[in-house]
Amino acid sequence: MPKLKTKSGAKKRFKLTAGGKVKAGVAGKRHRLISHNAKYIRSNRGTKVMSDSDAKIIKAFLPYGL
């Protein structure tokens, strides 16, 4: 069987935790921040663990992990 290709966009955007969950940066932090309140900006700082339904799709893009 040939090797499967990794989606290069997914490889740049996601990391896997030690437990196998998918970690990603939070959306909505690039521009138009003046319309968001400080609590929204603070709570979306850093990275978040993706939901299980999203993680299932992302793991299909990363056949051999990262």
PDBQT receptor file of N, H, CA, C and O in Angstrom, charges set to zero:
ATOM      1  N   MET A   1       0.829  -1.192   0.000  1.00  0.00    +0.000 N 
ATOM      2  CA  MET A   1       0.000   0.000   0.000  1.00  0.00    +0.000 C 
ATOM      3  C   MET A   1       0.871   1.253   0.000  1.00  0.00    +0.000 C 
ATOM      4  O   MET A   1       1.887   1.300   0.694  1.00  0.00    +0.000 OA
ATOM      5  N   PRO A   2       0.484   2.266  -0.771  1.00  0.00    +0.000 N 
ATOM      6  CA  PRO A   2       1.251   3.517  -0.732  1.00  0.00    +0.000 C 
ATOM      7  C   PRO A   2       1.006   4.267   0.576  1.00  0.00    +0.000 C 
ATOM      8  O   PRO A   2       0.002   4.056   1.257  1.00  0.00    +0.000 OA
ATOM      9  N   LYS A   3       1.936   5.132   0.901  1.00  0.00    +0.000 N 
ATOM     10  H   LYS A   3       2.752   5.303   0.347  1.00  0.00    +0.000 HD
ATOM     11  CA  LYS A   3       1.774   5.959   2.096  1.00  0.00    +0.000 C 
ATOM     12  C   LYS A   3       0.677   6.990   1.857  1.00  0.00    +0.000 C 
ATOM     13  O   LYS A   3       0.461   7.427   0.727  1.00  0.00    +0.000 OA
ATOM     14  N   LEU A   4      -0.019   7.377   2.934  1.00  0.00    +0.000 N 
ATOM     15  H   LEU A   4       0.156   7.022   3.853  1.00  0.00    +0.000 HD
ATOM     16  CA  LEU A   4      -1.052   8.404   2.840  1.00  0.00    +0.000 C 
ATOM     17  C   LEU A   4      -0.420   9.768   3.029  1.00  0.00    +0.000 C 
ATOM     18  O   LEU A   4       0.539   9.917   3.785  1.00  0.00    +0.000 OA
ATOM     19  N   LYS A   5      -0.957  10.760   2.342  1.00  0.00    +0.000 N 
ATOM     20  H   LYS A   5      -1.737  10.638   1.728  1.00  0.00    +0.000 HD
ATOM     21  CA  LYS A   5      -0.428  12.114   2.484  1.00  0.00    +0.000 C 
ATOM     22  C   LYS A   5      -1.112  12.833   3.633  1.00  0.00    +0.000 C 
ATOM     23  O   LYS A   5      -2.303  12.647   3.883  1.00  0.00    +0.000 OA
ATOM     24  N   THR A   6      -0.339  13.657   4.329  1.00  0.00    +0.000 N 
ATOM     25  H   THR A   6       0.628  13.808   4.126  1.00  0.00    +0.000 HD
ATOM     26  CA  THR A   6      -0.862  14.519   5.378  1.00  0.00    +0.000 C 
ATOM     27  C   THR A   6      -1.313  15.826   4.743  1.00  0.00    +0.000 C 
ATOM     28  O   THR A   6      -0.627  16.360   3.872  1.00  0.00    +0.000 OA
ATOM     29  N   LYS A   7      -2.465  16.350   5.172  1.00  0.00    +0.000 N 
ATOM     30  H   LYS A   7      -3.022  15.916   5.880  1.00  0.00    +0.000 HD
ATOM     31  CA  LYS A   7      -2.911  17.667   4.694  1.00  0.00    +0.000 C 
ATOM     32  C   LYS A   7      -1.979  18.718   5.277  1.00  0.00    +0.000 C 
ATOM     33  O   LYS A   7      -1.885  18.852   6.497  1.00  0.00    +0.000 OA
ATOM     34  N   SER A   8      -1.294  19.462   4.425  1.00  0.00    +0.000 N 
ATOM     35  H   SER A   8      -1.371  19.353   3.434  1.00  0.00    +0.000 HD
ATOM     36  CA  SER A   8      -0.282  20.389   4.919  1.00  0.00    +0.000 C 
ATOM     37  C   SER A   8      -0.893  21.551   5.683  1.00  0.00    +0.000 C 
ATOM     38  O   SER A   8      -0.240  22.114   6.562  1.00  0.00    +0.000 OA
ATOM     39  N   GLY A   9      -2.138  21.928   5.368  1.00  0.00    +0.000 N 
ATOM     40  H   GLY A   9      -2.668  21.471   4.654  1.00  0.00    +0.000 HD
ATOM     41  CA  GLY A   9      -2.812  22.969   6.127  1.00  0.00    +0.000 C 
ATOM     42  C   GLY A   9      -3.092  22.524   7.552  1.00  0.00    +0.000 C 
ATOM     43  O   GLY A   9      -2.959  23.314   8.486  1.00  0.00    +0.000 OA
ATOM     44  N   ALA A  10      -3.479  21.269   7.727  1.00  0.00    +0.000 N 
ATOM     45  H   ALA A  10      -3.588  20.627   6.968  1.00  0.00    +0.000 HD
ATOM     46  CA  ALA A  10      -3.771  20.734   9.055  1.00  0.00    +0.000 C 
ATOM     47  C   ALA A  10      -2.500  20.578   9.879  1.00  0.00    +0.000 C 
ATOM     48  O   ALA A  10      -2.509  20.781  11.093  1.00  0.00    +0.000 OA
ATOM     49  N   LYS A  11      -1.422  20.222   9.221  1.00  0.00    +0.000 N 
ATOM     50  H   LYS A  11      -1.415  20.057   8.234  1.00  0.00    +0.000 HD
ATOM     51  CA  LYS A  11      -0.162  20.017   9.941  1.00  0.00    +0.000 C 
ATOM     52  C   LYS A  11       0.357  21.327  10.521  1.00  0.00    +0.000 C 
ATOM     53  O   LYS A  11       1.041  21.329  11.544  1.00  0.00    +0.000 OA
ATOM     54  N   LYS A  12       0.028  22.457   9.859  1.00  0.00    +0.000 N 
ATOM     55  H   LYS A  12      -0.528  22.456   9.028  1.00  0.00    +0.000 HD
ATOM     56  CA  LYS A  12       0.463  23.764  10.358  1.00  0.00    +0.000 C 
ATOM     57  C   LYS A  12      -0.444  24.285  11.470  1.00  0.00    +0.000 C 
ATOM     58  O   LYS A  12       0.001  25.075  12.302  1.00  0.00    +0.000 OA
ATOM     59  N   ARG A  13      -1.701  23.859  11.500  1.00  0.00    +0.000 N 
ATOM     60  H   ARG A  13      -2.063  23.217  10.824  1.00  0.00    +0.000 HD
ATOM     61  CA  ARG A  13      -2.690  24.479  12.390  1.00  0.00    +0.000 C 
ATOM     62  C   ARG A  13      -2.976  23.700  13.665  1.00  0.00    +0.000 C 
ATOM     63  O   ARG A  13      -3.459  24.283  14.636  1.00  0.00    +0.000 OA
ATOM     64  N   PHE A  14      -2.695  22.407  13.696  1.00  0.00    +0.000 N 
ATOM     65  H   PHE A  14      -2.303  21.933  12.907  1.00  0.00    +0.000 HD
ATOM     66  CA  PHE A  14      -3.099  21.577  14.831  1.00  0.00    +0.000 C 
ATOM     67  C   PHE A  14      -1.919  20.838  15.431  1.00  0.00    +0.000 C 
ATOM     68  O   PHE A  14      -0.944  20.524  14.748  1.00  0.00    +0.000 OA
ATOM     69  N   LYS A  15      -2.033  20.562  16.743  1.00  0.00    +0.000 N 
ATOM     70  H   LYS A  15      -2.825  20.817  17.297  1.00  0.00    +0.000 HD
ATOM     71  CA  LYS A  15      -1.056  19.731  17.445  1.00  0.00    +0.000 C 
ATOM     72  C   LYS A  15      -1.837  18.667  18.194  1.00  0.00    +0.000 C 
ATOM     73  O   LYS A  15      -3.004  18.871  18.529  1.00  0.00    +0.000 OA
ATOM     74  N   LEU A  16      -1.206  17.539  18.459  1.00  0.00    +0.000 N 
ATOM     75  H   LEU A  16      -0.258  17.373  18.187  1.00  0.00    +0.000 HD
ATOM     76  CA  LEU A  16      -1.832  16.492  19.247  1.00  0.00    +0.000 C 
ATOM     77  C   LEU A  16      -1.266  16.524  20.661  1.00  0.00    +0.000 C 
ATOM     78  O   LEU A  16      -0.059  16.680  20.849  1.00  0.00    +0.000 OA
ATOM     79  N   THR A  17      -2.142  16.375  21.660  1.00  0.00    +0.000 N 
ATOM     80  H   THR A  17      -3.122  16.248  21.507  1.00  0.00    +0.000 HD
ATOM     81  CA  THR A  17      -1.688  16.305  23.048  1.00  0.00    +0.000 C 
ATOM     82  C   THR A  17      -1.188  14.895  23.325  1.00  0.00    +0.000 C 
ATOM     83  O   THR A  17      -1.331  14.004  22.488  1.00  0.00    +0.000 OA
ATOM     84  N   ALA A  18      -0.601  14.694  24.505  1.00  0.00    +0.000 N 
ATOM     85  H   ALA A  18      -0.485  15.418  25.185  1.00  0.00    +0.000 HD
ATOM     86  CA  ALA A  18      -0.078  13.375  24.879  1.00  0.00    +0.000 C 
ATOM     87  C   ALA A  18      -1.203  12.347  24.970  1.00  0.00    +0.000 C 
ATOM     88  O   ALA A  18      -0.988  11.162  24.718  1.00  0.00    +0.000 OA
ATOM     89  N   GLY A  19      -2.399  12.800  25.330  1.00  0.00    +0.000 N 
ATOM     90  H   GLY A  19      -2.574  13.763  25.535  1.00  0.00    +0.000 HD
ATOM     91  CA  GLY A  19      -3.547  11.898  25.421  1.00  0.00    +0.000 C 
ATOM     92  C   GLY A  19      -4.238  11.645  24.096  1.00  0.00    +0.000 C 
ATOM     93  O   GLY A  19      -5.206  10.887  24.039  1.00  0.00    +0.000 OA
ATOM     94  N   GLY A  20      -3.747  12.279  23.010  1.00  0.00    +0.000 N 
ATOM     95  H   GLY A  20      -2.961  12.895  23.057  1.00  0.00    +0.000 HD
ATOM     96  CA  GLY A  20      -4.313  12.050  21.693  1.00  0.00    +0.000 C 
ATOM     97  C   GLY A  20      -5.401  13.026  21.296  1.00  0.00    +0.000 C 
ATOM     98  O   GLY A  20      -6.026  12.856  20.249  1.00  0.00    +0.000 OA
ATOM     99  N   LYS A  21      -5.645  14.052  22.113  1.00  0.00    +0.000 N 
ATOM    100  H   LYS A  21      -5.138  14.190  22.963  1.00  0.00    +0.000 HD
ATOM    101  CA  LYS A  21      -6.638  15.060  21.750  1.00  0.00    +0.000 C 
ATOM    102  C   LYS A  21      -6.006  16.082  20.810  1.00  0.00    +0.000 C 
ATOM    103  O   LYS A  21      -4.782  16.184  20.724  1.00  0.00    +0.000 OA
ATOM    104  N   VAL A  22      -6.845  16.835  20.110  1.00  0.00    +0.000 N 
ATOM    105  H   VAL A  22      -7.839  16.752  20.180  1.00  0.00    +0.000 HD
ATOM    106  CA  VAL A  22      -6.362  17.804  19.131  1.00  0.00    +0.000 C 
ATOM    107  C   VAL A  22      -6.444  19.204  19.725  1.00  0.00    +0.000 C 
ATOM    108  O   VAL A  22      -7.478  19.613  20.253  1.00  0.00    +0.000 OA
ATOM    109  N   LYS A  23      -5.338  19.927  19.627  1.00  0.00    +0.000 N 
ATOM    110  H   LYS A  23      -4.498  19.595  19.198  1.00  0.00    +0.000 HD
ATOM    111  CA  LYS A  23      -5.224  21.268  20.175  1.00  0.00    +0.000 C 
ATOM    112  C   LYS A  23      -5.093  22.249  19.021  1.00  0.00    +0.000 C 
ATOM    113  O   LYS A  23      -4.397  21.969  18.044  1.00  0.00    +0.000 OA
ATOM    114  N   ALA A  24      -5.764  23.407  19.125  1.00  0.00    +0.000 N 
ATOM    115  H   ALA A  24      -6.329  23.633  19.918  1.00  0.00    +0.000 HD
ATOM    116  CA  ALA A  24      -5.722  24.393  18.038  1.00  0.00    +0.000 C 
ATOM    117  C   ALA A  24      -5.838  25.792  18.602  1.00  0.00    +0.000 C 
ATOM    118  O   ALA A  24      -6.320  25.991  19.717  1.00  0.00    +0.000 OA
ATOM    119  N   GLY A  25      -5.389  26.764  17.816  1.00  0.00    +0.000 N 
ATOM    120  H   GLY A  25      -4.997  26.603  16.910  1.00  0.00    +0.000 HD
ATOM    121  CA  GLY A  25      -5.558  28.159  18.184  1.00  0.00    +0.000 C 
ATOM    122  C   GLY A  25      -7.012  28.560  18.095  1.00  0.00    +0.000 C 
ATOM    123  O   GLY A  25      -7.785  27.953  17.354  1.00  0.00    +0.000 OA
ATOM    124  N   VAL A  26      -7.388  29.577  18.844  1.00  0.00    +0.000 N 
ATOM    125  H   VAL A  26      -6.760  30.071  19.445  1.00  0.00    +0.000 HD
ATOM    126  CA  VAL A  26      -8.774  30.001  18.918  1.00  0.00    +0.000 C 
ATOM    127  C   VAL A  26      -9.079  30.993  17.789  1.00  0.00    +0.000 C 
ATOM    128  O   VAL A  26      -8.252  31.842  17.458  1.00  0.00    +0.000 OA
ATOM    129  N   ALA A  27     -10.257  30.876  17.213  1.00  0.00    +0.000 N 
ATOM    130  H   ALA A  27     -10.930  30.186  17.482  1.00  0.00    +0.000 HD
ATOM    131  CA  ALA A  27     -10.678  31.780  16.146  1.00  0.00    +0.000 C 
ATOM    132  C   ALA A  27     -11.141  33.108  16.725  1.00  0.00    +0.000 C 
ATOM    133  O   ALA A  27     -11.473  33.200  17.906  1.00  0.00    +0.000 OA
ATOM    134  N   GLY A  28     -11.159  34.130  15.884  1.00  0.00    +0.000 N 
ATOM    135  H   GLY A  28     -10.889  34.055  14.924  1.00  0.00    +0.000 HD
ATOM    136  CA  GLY A  28     -11.714  35.417  16.272  1.00  0.00    +0.000 C 
ATOM    137  C   GLY A  28     -10.752  36.310  17.024  1.00  0.00    +0.000 C 
ATOM    138  O   GLY A  28     -11.178  37.101  17.865  1.00  0.00    +0.000 OA
ATOM    139  N   LYS A  29      -9.452  36.203  16.742  1.00  0.00    +0.000 N 
ATOM    140  H   LYS A  29      -9.105  35.560  16.059  1.00  0.00    +0.000 HD
ATOM    141  CA  LYS A  29      -8.459  36.992  17.477  1.00  0.00    +0.000 C 
ATOM    142  C   LYS A  29      -7.570  37.829  16.563  1.00  0.00    +0.000 C 
ATOM    143  O   LYS A  29      -6.542  38.335  17.014  1.00  0.00    +0.000 OA
ATOM    144  N   ARG A  30      -7.931  37.988  15.306  1.00  0.00    +0.000 N 
ATOM    145  H   ARG A  30      -8.766  37.577  14.939  1.00  0.00    +0.000 HD
ATOM    146  CA  ARG A  30      -7.049  38.654  14.357  1.00  0.00    +0.000 C 
ATOM    147  C   ARG A  30      -7.394  40.128  14.149  1.00  0.00    +0.000 C 
ATOM    148  O   ARG A  30      -6.510  40.983  14.197  1.00  0.00    +0.000 OA
ATOM    149  N   HIS A  31      -8.641  40.421  13.924  1.00  0.00    +0.000 N 
ATOM    150  H   HIS A  31      -9.359  39.726  13.885  1.00  0.00    +0.000 HD
ATOM    151  CA  HIS A  31      -9.035  41.799  13.645  1.00  0.00    +0.000 C 
ATOM    152  C   HIS A  31     -10.448  41.999  14.157  1.00  0.00    +0.000 C 
ATOM    153  O   HIS A  31     -11.103  41.044  14.576  1.00  0.00    +0.000 OA
ATOM    154  N   ARG A  32     -10.932  43.267  14.125  1.00  0.00    +0.000 N 
ATOM    155  H   ARG A  32     -10.400  44.042  13.785  1.00  0.00    +0.000 HD
ATOM    156  CA  ARG A  32     -12.269  43.621  14.609  1.00  0.00    +0.000 C 
ATOM    157  C   ARG A  32     -12.438  43.306  16.091  1.00  0.00    +0.000 C 
ATOM    158  O   ARG A  32     -13.520  42.911  16.526  1.00  0.00    +0.000 OA
ATOM    159  N   LEU A  33     -11.378  43.478  16.861  1.00  0.00    +0.000 N 
ATOM    160  H   LEU A  33     -10.499  43.799  16.508  1.00  0.00    +0.000 HD
ATOM    161  CA  LEU A  33     -11.435  43.140  18.280  1.00  0.00    +0.000 C 
ATOM    162  C   LEU A  33     -12.112  44.232  19.103  1.00  0.00    +0.000 C 
ATOM    163  O   LEU A  33     -12.507  43.980  20.241  1.00  0.00    +0.000 OA
ATOM    164  N   ILE A  34     -12.253  45.419  18.562  1.00  0.00    +0.000 N 
ATOM    165  H   ILE A  34     -11.932  45.623  17.637  1.00  0.00    +0.000 HD
ATOM    166  CA  ILE A  34     -12.872  46.506  19.321  1.00  0.00    +0.000 C 
ATOM    167  C   ILE A  34     -14.348  46.216  19.588  1.00  0.00    +0.000 C 
ATOM    168  O   ILE A  34     -14.916  46.731  20.551  1.00  0.00    +0.000 OA
ATOM    169  N   SER A  35     -14.965  45.404  18.748  1.00  0.00    +0.000 N 
ATOM    170  H   SER A  35     -14.503  44.986  17.966  1.00  0.00    +0.000 HD
ATOM    171  CA  SER A  35     -16.371  45.062  18.955  1.00  0.00    +0.000 C 
ATOM    172  C   SER A  35     -16.561  43.947  19.973  1.00  0.00    +0.000 C 
ATOM    173  O   SER A  35     -17.692  43.677  20.376  1.00  0.00    +0.000 OA
ATOM    174  N   HIS A  36     -15.474  43.286  20.402  1.00  0.00    +0.000 N 
ATOM    175  H   HIS A  36     -14.555  43.505  20.074  1.00  0.00    +0.000 HD
ATOM    176  CA  HIS A  36     -15.552  42.237  21.423  1.00  0.00    +0.000 C 
ATOM    177  C   HIS A  36     -15.189  42.825  22.775  1.00  0.00    +0.000 C 
ATOM    178  O   HIS A  36     -14.372  43.740  22.870  1.00  0.00    +0.000 OA
ATOM    179  N   ASN A  37     -15.810  42.284  23.824  1.00  0.00    +0.000 N 
ATOM    180  H   ASN A  37     -16.474  41.541  23.746  1.00  0.00    +0.000 HD
ATOM    181  CA  ASN A  37     -15.464  42.781  25.152  1.00  0.00    +0.000 C 
ATOM    182  C   ASN A  37     -14.202  42.098  25.675  1.00  0.00    +0.000 C 
ATOM    183  O   ASN A  37     -13.726  41.126  25.090  1.00  0.00    +0.000 OA
ATOM    184  N   ALA A  38     -13.669  42.610  26.772  1.00  0.00    +0.000 N 
ATOM    185  H   ALA A  38     -14.056  43.401  27.247  1.00  0.00    +0.000 HD
ATOM    186  CA  ALA A  38     -12.384  42.138  27.300  1.00  0.00    +0.000 C 
ATOM    187  C   ALA A  38     -12.470  40.688  27.756  1.00  0.00    +0.000 C 
ATOM    188  O   ALA A  38     -11.496  39.944  27.641  1.00  0.00    +0.000 OA
ATOM    189  N   LYS A  39     -13.621  40.281  28.270  1.00  0.00    +0.000 N 
ATOM    190  H   LYS A  39     -14.413  40.885  28.363  1.00  0.00    +0.000 HD
ATOM    191  CA  LYS A  39     -13.789  38.897  28.737  1.00  0.00    +0.000 C 
ATOM    192  C   LYS A  39     -13.661  37.912  27.575  1.00  0.00    +0.000 C 
ATOM    193  O   LYS A  39     -13.058  36.848  27.716  1.00  0.00    +0.000 OA
ATOM    194  N   TYR A  40     -14.233  38.276  26.431  1.00  0.00    +0.000 N 
ATOM    195  H   TYR A  40     -14.723  39.140  26.316  1.00  0.00    +0.000 HD
ATOM    196  CA  TYR A  40     -14.148  37.431  25.237  1.00  0.00    +0.000 C 
ATOM    197  C   TYR A  40     -12.697  37.290  24.792  1.00  0.00    +0.000 C 
ATOM    198  O   TYR A  40     -12.249  36.189  24.471  1.00  0.00    +0.000 OA
ATOM    199  N   ILE A  41     -11.975  38.380  24.771  1.00  0.00    +0.000 N 
ATOM    200  H   ILE A  41     -12.339  39.274  25.031  1.00  0.00    +0.000 HD
ATOM    201  CA  ILE A  41     -10.583  38.374  24.315  1.00  0.00    +0.000 C 
ATOM    202  C   ILE A  41      -9.715  37.570  25.276  1.00  0.00    +0.000 C 
ATOM    203  O   ILE A  41      -8.854  36.804  24.843  1.00  0.00    +0.000 OA
ATOM    204  N   ARG A  42      -9.936  37.741  26.573  1.00  0.00    +0.000 N 
ATOM    205  H   ARG A  42     -10.635  38.364  26.924  1.00  0.00    +0.000 HD
ATOM    206  CA  ARG A  42      -9.170  36.992  27.581  1.00  0.00    +0.000 C 
ATOM    207  C   ARG A  42      -9.441  35.502  27.510  1.00  0.00    +0.000 C 
ATOM    208  O   ARG A  42      -8.520  34.690  27.587  1.00  0.00    +0.000 OA
ATOM    209  N   SER A  43     -10.713  35.145  27.361  1.00  0.00    +0.000 N 
ATOM    210  H   SER A  43     -11.461  35.805  27.298  1.00  0.00    +0.000 HD
ATOM    211  CA  SER A  43     -11.071  33.723  27.378  1.00  0.00    +0.000 C 
ATOM    212  C   SER A  43     -10.588  32.996  26.133  1.00  0.00    +0.000 C 
ATOM    213  O   SER A  43     -10.434  31.775  26.147  1.00  0.00    +0.000 OA
ATOM    214  N   ASN A  44     -10.349  33.734  25.057  1.00  0.00    +0.000 N 
ATOM    215  H   ASN A  44     -10.474  34.726  25.045  1.00  0.00    +0.000 HD
ATOM    216  CA  ASN A  44      -9.870  33.114  23.821  1.00  0.00    +0.000 C 
ATOM    217  C   ASN A  44      -8.366  33.235  23.634  1.00  0.00    +0.000 C 
ATOM    218  O   ASN A  44      -7.865  33.051  22.525  1.00  0.00    +0.000 OA
ATOM    219  N   ARG A  45      -7.647  33.541  24.695  1.00  0.00    +0.000 N 
ATOM    220  H   ARG A  45      -8.054  33.691  25.596  1.00  0.00    +0.000 HD
ATOM    221  CA  ARG A  45      -6.190  33.629  24.627  1.00  0.00    +0.000 C 
ATOM    222  C   ARG A  45      -5.603  32.223  24.576  1.00  0.00    +0.000 C 
ATOM    223  O   ARG A  45      -6.135  31.305  25.201  1.00  0.00    +0.000 OA
ATOM    224  N   GLY A  46      -4.520  32.050  23.842  1.00  0.00    +0.000 N 
ATOM    225  H   GLY A  46      -4.087  32.796  23.335  1.00  0.00    +0.000 HD
ATOM    226  CA  GLY A  46      -3.833  30.756  23.831  1.00  0.00    +0.000 C 
ATOM    227  C   GLY A  46      -4.505  29.752  22.913  1.00  0.00    +0.000 C 
ATOM    228  O   GLY A  46      -4.950  30.106  21.821  1.00  0.00    +0.000 OA
ATOM    229  N   THR A  47      -4.581  28.500  23.351  1.00  0.00    +0.000 N 
ATOM    230  H   THR A  47      -4.220  28.212  24.238  1.00  0.00    +0.000 HD
ATOM    231  CA  THR A  47      -5.125  27.427  22.527  1.00  0.00    +0.000 C 
ATOM    232  C   THR A  47      -6.257  26.732  23.273  1.00  0.00    +0.000 C 
ATOM    233  O   THR A  47      -6.399  26.868  24.488  1.00  0.00    +0.000 OA
ATOM    234  N   LYS A  48      -7.060  25.985  22.515  1.00  0.00    +0.000 N 
ATOM    235  H   LYS A  48      -6.944  25.876  21.528  1.00  0.00    +0.000 HD
ATOM    236  CA  LYS A  48      -8.159  25.206  23.083  1.00  0.00    +0.000 C 
ATOM    237  C   LYS A  48      -8.086  23.784  22.543  1.00  0.00    +0.000 C 
ATOM    238  O   LYS A  48      -7.510  23.541  21.483  1.00  0.00    +0.000 OA
ATOM    239  N   VAL A  49      -8.673  22.854  23.277  1.00  0.00    +0.000 N 
ATOM    240  H   VAL A  49      -9.141  23.052  24.139  1.00  0.00    +0.000 HD
ATOM    241  CA  VAL A  49      -8.788  21.471  22.823  1.00  0.00    +0.000 C 
ATOM    242  C   VAL A  49     -10.062  21.367  21.995  1.00  0.00    +0.000 C 
ATOM    243  O   VAL A  49     -11.126  21.817  22.418  1.00  0.00    +0.000 OA
ATOM    244  N   MET A  50      -9.948  20.777  20.824  1.00  0.00    +0.000 N 
ATOM    245  H   MET A  50      -9.083  20.411  20.480  1.00  0.00    +0.000 HD
ATOM    246  CA  MET A  50     -11.090  20.675  19.917  1.00  0.00    +0.000 C 
ATOM    247  C   MET A  50     -12.106  19.664  20.438  1.00  0.00    +0.000 C 
ATOM    248  O   MET A  50     -11.763  18.749  21.187  1.00  0.00    +0.000 OA
ATOM    249  N   SER A  51     -13.366  19.844  20.028  1.00  0.00    +0.000 N 
ATOM    250  H   SER A  51     -13.645  20.587  19.420  1.00  0.00    +0.000 HD
ATOM    251  CA  SER A  51     -14.411  18.898  20.417  1.00  0.00    +0.000 C 
ATOM    252  C   SER A  51     -14.164  17.562  19.722  1.00  0.00    +0.000 C 
ATOM    253  O   SER A  51     -13.440  17.487  18.729  1.00  0.00    +0.000 OA
ATOM    254  N   ASP A  52     -14.779  16.512  20.260  1.00  0.00    +0.000 N 
ATOM    255  H   ASP A  52     -15.367  16.573  21.066  1.00  0.00    +0.000 HD
ATOM    256  CA  ASP A  52     -14.541  15.169  19.730  1.00  0.00    +0.000 C 
ATOM    257  C   ASP A  52     -14.989  15.032  18.279  1.00  0.00    +0.000 C 
ATOM    258  O   ASP A  52     -14.333  14.351  17.492  1.00  0.00    +0.000 OA
ATOM    259  N   SER A  53     -16.100  15.673  17.919  1.00  0.00    +0.000 N 
ATOM    260  H   SER A  53     -16.633  16.227  18.558  1.00  0.00    +0.000 HD
ATOM    261  CA  SER A  53     -16.595  15.545  16.545  1.00  0.00    +0.000 C 
ATOM    262  C   SER A  53     -15.662  16.239  15.557  1.00  0.00    +0.000 C 
ATOM    263  O   SER A  53     -15.455  15.747  14.448  1.00  0.00    +0.000 OA
ATOM    264  N   ASP A  54     -15.092  17.393  15.958  1.00  0.00    +0.000 N 
ATOM    265  H   ASP A  54     -15.260  17.793  16.859  1.00  0.00    +0.000 HD
ATOM    266  CA  ASP A  54     -14.138  18.075  15.098  1.00  0.00    +0.000 C 
ATOM    267  C   ASP A  54     -12.812  17.322  15.049  1.00  0.00    +0.000 C 
ATOM    268  O   ASP A  54     -12.177  17.237  13.997  1.00  0.00    +0.000 OA
ATOM    269  N   ALA A  55     -12.400  16.777  16.187  1.00  0.00    +0.000 N 
ATOM    270  H   ALA A  55     -12.915  16.846  17.041  1.00  0.00    +0.000 HD
ATOM    271  CA  ALA A  55     -11.120  16.066  16.268  1.00  0.00    +0.000 C 
ATOM    272  C   ALA A  55     -11.112  14.843  15.364  1.00  0.00    +0.000 C 
ATOM    273  O   ALA A  55     -10.072  14.488  14.809  1.00  0.00    +0.000 OA
ATOM    274  N   LYS A  56     -12.263  14.197  15.211  1.00  0.00    +0.000 N 
ATOM    275  H   LYS A  56     -13.108  14.485  15.662  1.00  0.00    +0.000 HD
ATOM    276  CA  LYS A  56     -12.354  13.013  14.359  1.00  0.00    +0.000 C 
ATOM    277  C   LYS A  56     -12.033  13.364  12.906  1.00  0.00    +0.000 C 
ATOM    278  O   LYS A  56     -11.350  12.608  12.216  1.00  0.00    +0.000 OA
ATOM    279  N   ILE A  57     -12.528  14.513  12.447  1.00  0.00    +0.000 N 
ATOM    280  H   ILE A  57     -13.082  15.127  13.008  1.00  0.00    +0.000 HD
ATOM    281  CA  ILE A  57     -12.278  14.964  11.076  1.00  0.00    +0.000 C 
ATOM    282  C   ILE A  57     -10.809  15.347  10.914  1.00  0.00    +0.000 C 
ATOM    283  O   ILE A  57     -10.178  15.003   9.914  1.00  0.00    +0.000 OA
ATOM    284  N   ILE A  58     -10.270  16.060  11.900  1.00  0.00    +0.000 N 
ATOM    285  H   ILE A  58     -10.782  16.340  12.712  1.00  0.00    +0.000 HD
ATOM    286  CA  ILE A  58      -8.885  16.532  11.824  1.00  0.00    +0.000 C 
ATOM    287  C   ILE A  58      -7.912  15.356  11.835  1.00  0.00    +0.000 C 
ATOM    288  O   ILE A  58      -6.902  15.384  11.131  1.00  0.00    +0.000 OA
ATOM    289  N   LYS A  59      -8.200  14.338  12.616  1.00  0.00    +0.000 N 
ATOM    290  H   LYS A  59      -9.020  14.315  13.188  1.00  0.00    +0.000 HD
ATOM    291  CA  LYS A  59      -7.303  13.176  12.670  1.00  0.00    +0.000 C 
ATOM    292  C   LYS A  59      -7.266  12.416  11.347  1.00  0.00    +0.000 C 
ATOM    293  O   LYS A  59      -6.287  11.731  11.051  1.00  0.00    +0.000 OA
ATOM    294  N   ALA A  60      -8.321  12.534  10.556  1.00  0.00    +0.000 N 
ATOM    295  H   ALA A  60      -9.117  13.090  10.797  1.00  0.00    +0.000 HD
ATOM    296  CA  ALA A  60      -8.311  11.922   9.222  1.00  0.00    +0.000 C 
ATOM    297  C   ALA A  60      -7.336  12.644   8.304  1.00  0.00    +0.000 C 
ATOM    298  O   ALA A  60      -6.789  12.042   7.381  1.00  0.00    +0.000 OA
ATOM    299  N   PHE A  61      -7.115  13.944   8.554  1.00  0.00    +0.000 N 
ATOM    300  H   PHE A  61      -7.560  14.434   9.304  1.00  0.00    +0.000 HD
ATOM    301  CA  PHE A  61      -6.168  14.731   7.766  1.00  0.00    +0.000 C 
ATOM    302  C   PHE A  61      -4.726  14.447   8.183  1.00  0.00    +0.000 C 
ATOM    303  O   PHE A  61      -3.796  14.762   7.440  1.00  0.00    +0.000 OA
ATOM    304  N   LEU A  62      -4.533  13.862   9.351  1.00  0.00    +0.000 N 
ATOM    305  H   LEU A  62      -5.288  13.607   9.955  1.00  0.00    +0.000 HD
ATOM    306  CA  LEU A  62      -3.193  13.591   9.901  1.00  0.00    +0.000 C 
ATOM    307  C   LEU A  62      -3.056  12.089  10.120  1.00  0.00    +0.000 C 
ATOM    308  O   LEU A  62      -3.117  11.633  11.262  1.00  0.00    +0.000 OA
ATOM    309  N   PRO A  63      -2.874  11.313   9.063  1.00  0.00    +0.000 N 
ATOM    310  CA  PRO A  63      -2.947   9.862   9.196  1.00  0.00    +0.000 C 
ATOM    311  C   PRO A  63      -1.878   9.260  10.100  1.00  0.00    +0.000 C 
ATOM    312  O   PRO A  63      -2.108   8.200  10.682  1.00  0.00    +0.000 OA
ATOM    313  N   TYR A  64      -0.732   9.892  10.235  1.00  0.00    +0.000 N 
ATOM    314  H   TYR A  64      -0.546  10.752   9.761  1.00  0.00    +0.000 HD
ATOM    315  CA  TYR A  64       0.336   9.328  11.055  1.00  0.00    +0.000 C 
ATOM    316  C   TYR A  64       0.613  10.184  12.280  1.00  0.00    +0.000 C 
ATOM    317  O   TYR A  64       1.682  10.071  12.881  1.00  0.00    +0.000 OA
ATOM    318  N   GLY A  65      -0.324  11.033  12.658  1.00  0.00    +0.000 N 
ATOM    319  H   GLY A  65      -1.192  11.124  12.170  1.00  0.00    +0.000 HD
ATOM    320  CA  GLY A  65      -0.118  11.921  13.784  1.00  0.00    +0.000 C 
ATOM    321  C   GLY A  65       0.834  13.049  13.411  1.00  0.00    +0.000 C 
ATOM    322  O   GLY A  65       1.074  13.303  12.231  1.00  0.00    +0.000 OA
ATOM    323  N   LEU A  66       1.367  13.715  14.409  1.00  0.00    +0.000 N 
ATOM    324  H   LEU A  66       1.172  13.509  15.368  1.00  0.00    +0.000 HD
ATOM    325  CA  LEU A  66       2.303  14.819  14.156  1.00  0.00    +0.000 C 
ATOM    326  C   LEU A  66       3.619  14.558  14.858  1.00  0.00    +0.000 C 
ATOM    327  O   LEU A  66       4.539  15.371  14.767  1.00  0.00    +0.000 OA
TER     328      LEU A  66
